[in-house]
Amino acid sequence: MNEPERPLRLDAPRDEALEHAAKLVAEAWRSFDRFRPEEPPLDERVQALLRAALPQAGMSVHEALDDTARILDESIAQPRPRYFAFIGSSGLEIGTLGDLLAHTYDINLAVDARAATLIEKQAVRWAAEFIGYPSEAGGAFTSGGTVSNTSALAAAREHALPGSRHTGLGGTRTAVYCSQEVHYSITRAIEMLGIGSSNLRAIPLDERRRLIPELLAEAIDRDLADGVTPIAVVATAGTTLTGAIDPLDAIADVCEERDVWMHIDGAYGLPAASVRPELFRGLERAGSVSVDAHKWLYLPKACGIVLVRRQEDLAASFAHEQGYLPHQQHELHAVDITFEYSRPFRALKLWLAMRAHGAQAFRDSIERNLGEARLLYDQIGTYDDLEALGPPQLSIVPFRHVPKSVEDLNAHNQRLADALQADGRVWIASALIDGDVWLRPCFVNFRTTEEDVLALIDVTRELGAKLTSA
């Protein structure tokens, strides 16, 4: 009997295609071990691919894989050791393998997935233990900080106004409180939840760019007296702009005295609690926290985590009964505690990474990044033409080029940021802080070395000097 023809088969044996892909991955990993002297332009082949229409017939899988590798090589890759812009992931190799395995099985964590569901619960506990949050916490893996923060604030809204998920806010006046440098994902979250960004109270900062607890207390008390319902206070554990950590313990005092939910947006900074717990004192008192393992735990995107002290708070916000999702085992499905329905097995890569490397290896890498930030800050102080914003609280070190011959430092540093990206030896972005333009490197890559840090200074001064002499 003839074997029936199967649809969507490759033109080469699967093992051969997998071997080809593995070769391309290995080449990419080797290229990430050293800095890149420049970012290559898009070549003719890539430009032709970008102009191509929808293919009507298939092609060689080997050619398609090679084209894919070429496109990726001509993209901005955050795993490279001299990528200092924004707060990127660094594509930990074991995480890549975890993604390959998870996507191969295409597990859906919306409903009970047996062992995979239990692994996610275990990985949630491990994440909580790593950062110093109560180990009995509940939670789930998400696509990142925006979904994590939205999920946590949905729980806070239901806690403050039980039943509001069904009835809406109606005429209820509400407010959420945060620092002036809160991440924009919080603004998005309260807009999506119907609270409204006009009801986001931005509390002024102290000299270290941290939310001032006394002013927070005054803002909440004013609202309470005026009939406004506080939904939550969002403390930031590592602001995206400067790495500032809000005074968590003092904020927790304010919240507990007024029975207001405290959420910590720690998408960037919370992994550092594993090595600098004194900076995050009060973390364990928060009703919820968010952390992105695809930032300072080095894993490939996407791998966010939302943690709550009480799992039932998430269930109160998301659980439901549908005929196509019966609760046959009288237990919650994952979809009952998460904002997303179809969810890939994101937890596997953190679980696998912790097993392969151990928690201490991650602490050592975080410690190294903190040292690199301190090295940059110390070295900046030795040059007359460089100025740092201030000592780093975590691993972000805003600085700028300040040659004496330049009057408009903002225009000069914006041109310098553009020149640095065009040059490509280091990749960095500018940031606007109190109306001034700064260069804003962030160290969250396990591949970055002290040599890379010193190169950032050398290239910046070199290109800055060329701009001033032009």
C-alpha positions, 0 to 999 in steps of 0.5 A: 500500500502506498504511503499517502502524500502528506501536506506541508512537507519540506523539500528536504528531510526534516533532520537535514533541515534541523541540522542546517538551522542548528548550524546557523544558530551556532554561527550566530552564537559565536558571533555574539561572543565578540563585539561587532565592528559595525552594523552592516547595511541591508545588502541587495539580496535582503532588499530584493527579499523585502520587495518580494510578493506573496510566494505562491509556490514553495522553495528550497528550505535550505535557501529559505533558511540561509535568507532568514539568517542573512536577514537576522544578521542585518537586523539590530540584535540585542544579544550583541555585547555592545548593545547598550540601548534601551533595556534589551534581552541577551538571548541566553542560549539555553533559553533558545533551546527551551523555546525550540522544544516548547514550540515543537510541542506547541503546548497551550497553557490556557487550560490544564496541560498536565506536566507543563502546567505544573512546571509553570507553577514551579517556575512561578515559585522559583521566580518569587524565591529568586527575587525575595517575594513570598514563595507561596505567591501565585502568578503566571508567565506573560508576554512582558511588562505591559500584560503583567502590569495590566493583569496586576492592576485588574486584580487591584481594581477588583479588590478596590471595587468588587464586581467592577469587572462585570458592572464597569466603573460607572460613575465611580471616581477612581485614581492610581498613583505612581512616580513621575517616571513610571513606565508608559505600560502603566498608563496603557494599563489603566486606559485599557481597564477603564480607569483613564489616564487622566486619573493617574496621579504622578507623584513628584520625585526626590533628588534620587528620582524616587517617588516621595512617600509623604506626597503620595500619602497627601495625594491619597488622603485628598482623594479619599476626602473628595470621594475618590476610590484609590485603586492602586499605588504603582511603585517602580523598582528600577525606572526605565529612564535612570534605574531609580528604585522607589522607597518600597518600604515607606510606600508599603506603609502608606498603602497599608495604613489606607488599605490601598493595593501596592503593585511593584513594576519591577520589569527591569530592576527586580532581578537585582533584589537577588544581590542587593536586597537592601535596595528593595526592602518592602518588596515582600509587602506588595500585593503584586509585582511584575518582572521580565525574565527577558530583561535582566534574567537574560532569557529570549523574549518573550518571558514576563512574569506577574506575581501576586500574594494571593492567587485568588485575586487574579481569579477574582479578576479573570475566572469564568465559566464557559461550555467549551472550558469546563472545570472538570477537575474542580481546579482553576485553569491557567486562563482563569488567572491570566489576561491571555487565552492562548499562551505558549510555554514561556515558563519552560525557558526559565525552568530550564535555565535555572536547572542548567545554570543554577540561581547563583550563576544568574546572581553572579552575572547581575553582580557583574553588570552592576560592576560594569555600570559602576566602572562606567560611572567612575571612568566618566569622572576622569574625563573633563569632556564627559559628565554623568547624571549621578551614581547608578542605582542599578545598571543604567548610567546616563551621561553626556559629552560636554566639550567646553567649545559647545554651547548647545549641549542638547543639540550636540549630544543628539547629533552624537547619539545619531553618529554613534548609531551610524558608526555601529561600533557601540549601539546606544540611544539618547534619552530626555531627562528634565529636558536635557539630552543624555546618552543612556547606556544600560548593562543587562547583557551577560556577554558584556565585558569591561573592555566593552564598557571602556570602548563605549567611552573611547568611541563616544569621545572620538566621535564627539571630538569629530563633531566639535571640530567639523 
